[in-house]
Amino acid sequence: MSYKYEDIKPELFTEQGVEMLMKVKDQVGRLLFTAGAFTTEKVMRTVTGDSWLQLACLDYLVEKGEIELASNKGMSQQWVYTKGV
């Protein structure tokens, strides 16, 4: 089974999902403040838990316009995100 945001998205609204989303959002804020951009790997290194749920958190933040996917070259761990517009 491969990652599909649409399949994982409902898990974001469970207690575990909301906790993960808050942790990811906090880490994203720190990374944007210190560097202005970050890779998926930088978030996943500090937030523990289900990696697909972590990816869904990032996709959700992109969907809401809080962050923007600047480069999706290479494996998903190497994708670069910046602050949303």
Secondary structure, DSSP 8 states (H G I E B T S, - for coil): ----HHHHGGGGGSHHHHHHHHHHHHHHHHHHHHHSEEEHHHHHHHS-S-HHHHHHHHHHHHHTTSEEEEE--SSGGG-EEEE--
